[in-house]
Amino acid sequence: METKHIAEIGQQVVEILEELCATAKFGPSHLLVVGASTSEVAGQRIGTAGAEAVAADLYAGIEQVRSKYGFDVAFQCCEHLNRALVVERAVLDRLRLTEVSAVPVRKAGGSMAAFAYRQLQAPCLVESIEAHGGIDIGETLIGMHLRRVAIPFRSTRRYVGEARVTAAWTRPKLIGGERAVYQLPAATDSNVCD
């Protein structure tokens, strides 16, 4: 991938995440899962041409949006680490996640997870999460780490570099059937219960 195009991918991620955050109303209490194939971004088959330069630019774009909205991020590793996730230790502690032992590297974890691991203040790997939303760059299959019920998100931009992008946000399950009420009515004097 040409250097000119590498510089553009961070901005492409920013555009997608800005749209997702506005739609899903992401903020400090939310967790976003990121799956990214740097090979796919560079126009190669997943798992064949991992690139730290691509990971660095993706990370910069993700971090730009994360710092603006305050959500936490989990970076999914590849299947060689059973799709474990890189998070800050504070996230592991707050959410009471299950830690696993490994350090992601390009050939076992993937370039994106390996790069993110080296950027975080207190990185660790967790076995699984239930994120409020996610972005999948290059069809890495993040669905196993999303809460139920996932809502597909169609951003204006559908590619980062050469990689197809899918994204989702989640909502609570609707329960109760036809008699259920999902929002409180506006407060009026006639709504007072006897």
N, C-alpha and C positions, 0 to 999 in steps of 0.2 A: 504494500500500500504506500502510495506517495506521501511524503511529509505534509504536503498541503492538505490532503484528505484526512490525515490523522488529526490535524489541528481542528478540523470541522466536527469531528465526532463528539467532542465534549459539548459543543453548542447544540448538536442534534439531541443529545440526551437531556440537556436543560429544557429544550422546547417541549419534549414529551412529558417530562416530570412536572413541569409547570402546569400543563393541561390536566394531568392526572391529579395533582394536588388541589387544583381549583375545583374539579368535579367531585373528588372524594372528601374534600375538606380535611386534608391531612394536617396534623399539628403535633405538638410535643408528646401526646399520649399514644401516637401511632407508630407502627412498625412496618417498614417496607422491605420486601425481599427482592434482591437483585440477582438475576441469573444472566451471565454474559459469556458468550463465546468470542474471544478476541480473534480466533481463526475466522469465524463467520463474518465478523466486522471487516476483516481484511480480504474477504472474498474467497476464502478457502473452506474446506470441509471441516466441520466441528472436530476439535481435538487434534488437528494436524499441524497447525502453524501458530501456536500461542505466541503472543507478543506483549512484552511488558510496556512498550511505548503506547500501544492501544489501550491497555489496562489503565495506564496512568491518565490518559485523556478522558476515558470513561469515568474514572474515579473523580477527577477534577469537576466534571459536570455534575455528577451525583452529589458531591460534597457542596457545590455551590447552592443547589436547591435544598439540600438537607439543612444547611446552616440558616437558610431563610425561613423555613417552616418549622424546624425543630424536631422532626420525626427521627426515629432510630432506623438504622439500616442493618440488614443481615445479607451477607454476600454468600451465595450458594456455591459450594465446591462441586467438582465434577463427580461422576459415578465412582471413580477410584477411591474417593473418600465417602462413599455412600451418600452423596449430596448433603453432607454436613454443612454447617453455616458458620461463617466468621462473624462474630459480634464483639462489641465491647463487653468486658467483664461486668460492668454496671448493668447492662441489659440482661445478662445471664442471671445476676443476683435479683434484680427487680422482678423479673418474670418467672423466677424459679425454674430455669431451664436445665436440661441434663447435659452436662459437659462431656465431651469425648476428647481423647488424646491423639493429637496429630498436629503437624504444622504443614499447611498447604504449600506446595511448590508447583511450578509450572506443569510438571509431568504427573503429579498426583494432587489434584485439587484445582488446577487450572490457573492461568495467568491472572485473571481478575481476582480470585479469592486470595492467591498468593500475594498480589500487590496490596490488596486491602489489609491483609493481616499485618504487613509491615508498616502501614500507615496509622493504624489505630493506637491509642494510648495504652490500653491493656487488652490486647486481643485474646480471644479464646474461641474454641470450636464447640458448637452445640449440635446435638443430634437432630433436633427438629424444632420448628416453631409453628405458630399460627398467626401469620402476618395479616394486617389490615388491607394490604394491597401489594402489588408487585409489578416489576417490569422484567420482561424476558427478552433479552437481546440475542438473537441467533438460535431460538427454539431449544433452550436448555431444559425445559420442562420444570417450571417452578410450582406448578399446581399443588403438589404434595405439601407445600409450606404455606398455603393460604387458608384462612378461616373459611368456614361455610357461612354464607352463601356468596360465591364469587360472581361478580358482575363484570363481563368483558368490557374493556375500555378501548375504543377506537380513536387513537390520537390522529391529528392532522398528518403528522409525519409517521410513516409506516416502516421506515428503514433507518438504521444507524450504520453508516458506512454501507457495506453490502449485506448486512444482516437484517432479516425481517424482525420486527418488533411486535410483541403482543404485551398487553398490560391488563391489569384487573384491579378492582377494589372490591371490598366485601361489605355486606350488610348483615345485621342479625336476622335469624330465621323469623318468618311471620308465622305465628301460631294462633290457634283458637277458632278457626273457621269463620262462618259468615256473621256470627254475633260479636266477634272480636273488634276492639277499637284500638287503633294504632297511634292516635294522637289525641291529647286532651282537647276538648272544645275550648274556644275562647271563653274566658271568665266573664259571666254576666250574672245578674241577680237571679235570673230564672234557673241557673244551674245549681242552686243551693239544695242540698239533700235534706230531707226531713228526718 
